[in-house]
Amino acid sequence: MSQTTPTVLAAGAWLKNAACLFEDGRAMWSPLHGDLGDPQACVALGRSLDTLLAQATSPVAAIAHDLHPDFFSTQRAVALADRLGVPAIGVQHHHAHIAAVMAEHGLTEPVIGLALDGVGLGTDGLAWGGELLWVAPGDWRRLGHLWPLRLAGGDVAAREPWRMSAAAMQTLGRGADIEARYSSKVGAQAARTVARMLDTGLNSPPTTSTGRWFDAAAGALGVSVRQSHEAEAAIALEAAAQRWFAVHGEPTLDSVVEVAGDSMLDLRPLLARLLDWPDGRADEAAAWFHVALADGLAQWAIAAAQATQVDTVCLGGGCFMNALLTRRVTLRLQRRSLRVLRPQATSCGDAGLALGQAWAVAQQIHLAPGVLTESLSCA
């Protein structure tokens, strides 16, 4: 990394927060603070930013942060930048996930990025989480995203996978069956209310989140109806798939998902199969879901790499903590002679996000110092 790369301090994400100072191509990390819904984590972040600032050996050129204006990390970054008289620059969440991989591996060439996680604010103000990106130092654009599902009740849908299964039913044209399918599990009133919300769109914003598609699959199979902690449904679904793979191995499949208009990867056929899967065979269904999803994602990235003449694919976001998904996507991409990179020294989830924020802003300043804006918007 060039010694002229500016020094940037990044405030990190909301979940699993950690701050990062990026100086002379090297990352200096704060301790992991945890989720910023905890006031003590907010206090710790403020102290860490001041500590990292004091450890910088050259002036900090900018403070990087997430696009979400309500995050404490964003507000603290803006206040600190104002105090220092430097710009505070927002970096889109999924851009930062891919940028973190590029920073760790010292990449200077464009890459295709698969950024798969629970949620991150998009440049359009919507909840992203299943993103196909083209990323280069100082530049990026969104090439495509997963077919969106509606969050019936907003954030509560992320805690109740049955709602995401209901959302899949609604987008498949099967909304009239939601009450009958889920009344025995969650109560007739709750099932009826969610069906109406999805039908009218009331308090049901769309999301492209990969994590919510995992929830939908877990809800469809009855693996998880409600979850008490983050990614509980996805972890249960992976465990079910692993049990089946341990006995039967990985199946080969014909293509199940396809790219629809606007480069959307349409996962609805996966959920259509799971909703009609025979009872008592959840492990087999979970295995099939992992294979079909991984193969669809890989083909999506392969097509993008070919179209953009890129030979490297970076994998970022918390969904790549799923070993089954990561392994199969990686193998599929490598079989097409693509180089596949993912975080090694840092987390693929939000704990490693600050590195991507800092690197993206440092590259922007280095390559186009006269055109700084408040955020790194995609083309």
C-alpha positions in Angstrom: 0.0 0.0 0.0 1.3 3.4 -0.9 2.7 5.4 2.0 0.7 8.4 0.7 -2.6 6.7 1.5 -4.4 9.0 3.9 -5.0 8.1 7.6 -8.6 7.4 8.3 -10.4 6.5 11.5 -13.6 4.4 11.2 -16.4 4.1 13.8 -17.7 0.7 12.7 -21.2 -0.8 12.7 -24.1 -1.0 15.1 -23.8 -4.8 15.9 -20.6 -6.2 17.1 -19.0 -2.8 17.0 -15.3 -2.2 16.8 -13.4 0.9 15.6 -10.4 0.9 13.3 -7.5 3.3 12.5 -6.1 2.7 9.0 -2.7 4.2 8.6 0.1 3.5 6.1 -1.9 0.5 4.8 -2.1 -1.1 8.3 -5.1 -1.5 10.5 -5.1 -0.8 14.2 -8.2 -2.1 16.0 -10.0 -1.2 19.1 -11.4 -3.9 21.4 -14.8 -5.4 20.3 -17.4 -3.3 22.0 -20.5 -5.4 21.2 -23.9 -4.1 20.1 -24.5 -0.3 20.4 -27.9 -0.9 21.9 -25.9 -1.3 25.1 -25.0 2.1 26.6 -21.8 0.7 28.0 -20.8 -0.3 24.4 -21.4 3.3 23.3 -19.2 4.7 26.1 -16.5 2.2 25.1 -16.6 3.2 21.5 -16.2 6.8 22.4 -13.1 6.0 24.4 -11.7 3.8 21.7 -12.0 6.4 19.1 -10.2 8.9 21.2 -7.5 6.3 22.0 -7.0 5.4 18.3 -6.8 9.1 17.4 -4.1 9.6 20.0 -2.1 6.7 18.6 -2.1 8.0 15.0 1.3 9.2 13.9 0.0 11.4 11.1 -3.1 13.7 10.9 -6.4 11.9 10.4 -7.8 13.0 7.1 -11.4 11.8 7.6 -13.7 9.9 9.9 -15.6 7.0 8.2 -19.0 5.7 9.4 -22.1 3.7 8.3 -24.7 5.4 6.2 -27.4 5.0 8.9 -27.9 8.4 10.5 -29.4 7.1 13.7 -26.5 4.8 14.7 -24.5 6.0 17.7 -21.4 5.2 15.7 -22.5 7.5 13.0 -23.4 10.3 15.4 -20.1 9.9 17.3 -18.1 10.0 14.0 -19.8 13.2 12.9 -19.2 14.9 16.2 -15.5 13.8 16.2 -15.0 15.0 12.6 -16.5 18.3 13.5 -14.2 18.6 16.4 -11.2 17.8 14.3 -12.3 19.9 11.3 -12.2 17.0 8.9 -14.9 15.4 6.8 -17.2 12.6 8.1 -17.9 10.2 5.2 -20.5 7.5 5.2 -19.8 4.2 3.6 -22.6 1.9 2.5 -22.7 -1.2 4.7 -22.2 -3.9 2.0 -19.6 -1.9 0.2 -17.7 -1.8 3.4 -18.0 -5.6 3.8 -16.3 -6.1 0.4 -13.8 -3.3 1.0 -12.7 -5.0 4.2 -11.8 -8.1 2.2 -9.9 -6.0 -0.3 -8.0 -4.1 2.4 -6.9 -7.3 4.1 -5.7 -8.8 0.9 -4.1 -5.6 -0.4 -6.1 -5.6 -3.6 -5.8 -2.7 -6.1 -7.8 -4.2 -9.0 -11.7 -4.3 -9.3 -13.5 -7.3 -7.8 -17.0 -8.8 -7.8 -18.4 -8.8 -4.3 -21.0 -11.1 -2.8 -22.2 -9.3 0.4 -24.7 -11.4 2.3 -25.9 -10.6 5.8 -28.9 -9.6 7.9 -29.3 -6.0 7.1 -27.6 -2.8 6.2 -29.0 0.6 5.0 -28.8 0.9 1.3 -28.2 4.1 -0.7 -31.9 4.1 -1.6 -32.9 4.1 2.0 -34.1 0.5 2.0 -32.8 -2.5 3.9 -30.2 -4.4 1.9 -28.5 -7.7 2.7 -28.2 -9.8 -0.4 -26.0 -7.8 -2.7 -23.9 -8.3 -5.8 -21.4 -5.5 -6.2 -18.6 -4.3 -8.4 -15.9 -2.7 -6.2 -12.7 -0.9 -7.1 -10.5 1.4 -5.0 -12.4 4.6 -4.9 -15.4 3.4 -6.7 -18.3 0.8 -6.5 -21.7 0.0 -7.9 -24.6 -2.3 -7.1 -25.0 -4.9 -9.9 -27.9 -6.8 -8.4 -29.7 -8.1 -5.3 -31.8 -10.9 -4.0 -35.6 -10.9 -4.7 -37.0 -8.8 -1.9 -39.2 -10.0 0.9 -41.5 -7.9 3.1 -40.8 -7.5 6.8 -44.3 -7.9 8.4 -44.1 -5.7 11.5 -40.7 -4.3 10.6 -37.8 -5.4 12.9 -40.0 -7.9 14.7 -39.9 -10.1 11.5 -36.2 -10.7 12.1 -37.1 -12.3 15.4 -39.9 -14.5 14.1 -38.9 -16.6 11.1 -42.5 -17.7 10.5 -43.2 -14.1 9.4 -40.5 -14.4 6.7 -42.0 -17.7 5.5 -45.3 -15.9 5.3 -43.7 -13.2 3.3 -42.4 -15.8 0.9 -45.8 -17.2 0.6 -47.3 -13.8 -0.2 -44.7 -13.1 -2.9 -45.4 -16.5 -4.4 -49.1 -15.7 -4.6 -50.0 -18.0 -1.7 -51.0 -15.3 0.8 -54.5 -16.8 1.3 -52.8 -19.9 2.8 -50.8 -18.1 5.5 -53.5 -18.2 8.2 -54.2 -21.9 7.8 -50.5 -22.8 7.8 -49.5 -20.9 10.9 -52.5 -20.5 13.1 -51.7 -23.7 15.0 -48.1 -22.4 15.6 -48.6 -18.7 16.4 -52.3 -18.3 16.9 -55.0 -17.5 14.4 -55.1 -13.8 15.2 -51.3 -13.3 14.7 -51.4 -15.3 11.5 -54.4 -13.4 10.2 -52.9 -10.0 11.1 -49.6 -10.8 9.3 -51.4 -12.0 6.2 -53.3 -8.7 6.1 -50.1 -6.7 6.6 -48.3 -8.5 3.8 -51.4 -8.1 1.5 -51.7 -4.4 2.1 -48.0 -3.6 2.7 -48.8 -1.9 6.0 -45.7 -1.7 8.2 -44.1 -4.2 5.9 -41.0 -2.7 4.3 -39.1 -4.7 1.7 -35.6 -6.1 2.3 -33.1 -7.9 0.1 -31.5 -9.6 3.2 -30.0 -13.0 2.8 -30.5 -13.6 6.5 -34.2 -13.1 6.1 -34.3 -15.7 3.3 -32.6 -18.2 5.7 -35.3 -17.3 8.2 -38.0 -17.9 5.6 -36.6 -21.3 4.9 -36.4 -22.2 8.6 -39.9 -21.0 9.1 -41.2 -23.0 6.1 -39.7 -26.2 7.5 -40.7 -25.6 11.1 -37.0 -25.6 12.1 -37.6 -22.2 13.8 -40.8 -20.3 14.4 -39.3 -17.7 16.8 -35.7 -17.0 17.7 -34.2 -15.6 20.9 -30.8 -14.5 19.5 -29.3 -13.3 16.2 -29.0 -16.0 13.4 -30.6 -18.7 15.6 -32.8 -19.9 12.8 -30.0 -19.9 10.2 -27.7 -21.8 12.6 -30.4 -24.4 13.2 -31.0 -24.7 9.4 -27.2 -25.3 8.8 -27.1 -27.9 11.6 -30.0 -29.8 10.0 -28.2 -29.7 6.6 -25.0 -30.9 8.2 -26.8 -33.9 9.7 -28.1 -34.9 6.3 -24.8 -34.3 4.5 -23.0 -36.5 7.1 -25.0 -39.5 6.0 -25.7 -38.8 2.3 -23.1 -36.4 1.1 -23.8 -33.4 -1.1 -26.3 -33.8 -3.9 -25.9 -32.5 -7.5 -28.7 -30.3 -8.7 -30.0 -28.7 -11.9 -30.3 -25.0 -11.8 -33.2 -23.9 -9.5 -32.9 -20.1 -9.3 -32.5 -17.6 -12.1 -31.7 -14.0 -12.5 -34.8 -11.9 -13.0 -35.2 -8.3 -14.2 -32.8 -5.7 -12.8 -30.3 -8.5 -12.0 -32.4 -9.8 -9.1 -31.6 -13.4 -8.0 -35.0 -15.0 -7.7 -35.1 -17.3 -4.7 -38.8 -17.8 -4.7 -38.5 -21.3 -6.4 -36.5 -22.5 -3.4 -39.2 -21.5 -0.9 -41.9 -22.9 -3.1 -40.2 -26.3 -2.9 -39.7 -26.0 0.9 -43.3 -25.0 1.6 -44.4 -28.3 -0.1 -41.7 -30.5 1.3 -43.0 -33.7 2.9 -43.2 -33.7 6.7 -40.5 -35.4 8.7 -37.7 -34.7 6.2 -36.5 -31.3 7.3 -32.9 -32.3 7.4 -33.0 -33.3 3.7 -34.8 -30.1 2.8 -32.3 -28.0 4.7 -29.5 -29.7 2.8 -31.2 -29.1 -0.5 -31.8 -25.4 0.3 -28.1 -24.9 1.1 -26.9 -26.5 -2.2 -29.5 -24.7 -4.3 -28.8 -21.4 -2.8 -25.0 -21.7 -3.0 -25.2 -22.8 -6.7 -27.5 -19.9 -7.5 -25.2 -17.4 -5.8 -22.1 -18.8 -7.5 -23.7 -18.6 -11.0 -24.9 -15.1 -10.3 -21.3 -14.0 -9.4 -19.8 -15.9 -12.4 -22.0 -14.1 -14.8 -21.1 -10.8 -13.2 -17.4 -11.5 -13.4 -17.7 -12.4 -17.0 -19.7 -9.3 -17.8 -17.2 -7.0 -16.1 -14.1 -8.9 -17.0 -13.1 -9.4 -13.4 -11.3 -12.5 -12.2 -11.6 -12.1 -8.4 -14.7 -12.6 -6.2 -14.7 -11.4 -2.6 -17.1 -12.9 -0.1 -18.2 -10.7 2.8 -21.0 -10.4 5.4 -22.1 -12.5 8.3 -23.9 -15.2 6.2 -20.5 -16.4 5.2 -20.0 -17.7 8.8 -22.1 -20.5 7.4 -19.4 -23.1 6.5 -21.6 -25.1 4.2 -22.6 -22.1 2.1 -19.1 -20.7 2.0 -17.5 -24.0 1.0 -19.9 -24.7 -1.9 -19.9 -21.1 -3.2 -16.1 -21.1 -3.1 -15.7 -24.4 -4.9 -18.2 -23.4 -7.6 -16.4 -20.2 -8.3 -12.9 -21.8 -8.3 -14.1 -24.4 -10.8 -14.6 -21.5 -13.2 -11.0 -20.3 -12.6 -12.0 -17.4 -10.4 -9.9 -16.3 -7.4 -12.1 -16.3 -4.3 -11.1 -14.2 -1.2 -12.8 -13.8 2.1 -11.6 -12.4 5.5 -8.9 -14.3 7.3 -7.5 -12.0 10.0 -10.8 -10.2 10.6 -14.5 -11.3 10.9 -16.6 -11.6 7.8 -19.4 -10.0 9.8 -19.9 -6.6 11.3 -17.0 -6.9 13.7 -14.7 -6.4 10.7 -16.7 -3.7 9.0 -14.7 -0.7 10.2 -11.7 -1.8 8.2 -13.7 -1.6 5.1 -15.1 1.8 6.0 -11.6 3.2 6.6 -10.1 1.6 3.5 -12.9 2.8 1.2 -12.6 6.4 2.4 -8.8 6.3 2.3 -8.9 5.2 -1.3 -11.4 7.8 -2.2 -9.3 10.6 -0.7 -6.1 9.2 -2.2 -7.5 8.8 -5.8 -9.8 11.8 -5.9 -8.9 14.2 -3.1 -10.8 17.2 -4.6 -14.2 15.5 -4.8 -15.0 14.4 -1.2 -18.7 14.0 -0.4 -20.6 13.1 2.7 -20.9 9.5 1.5 -19.5 7.1 -1.0 -22.6 6.6 -3.2 -22.7 3.9 -5.8 -23.0 4.7 -9.5 
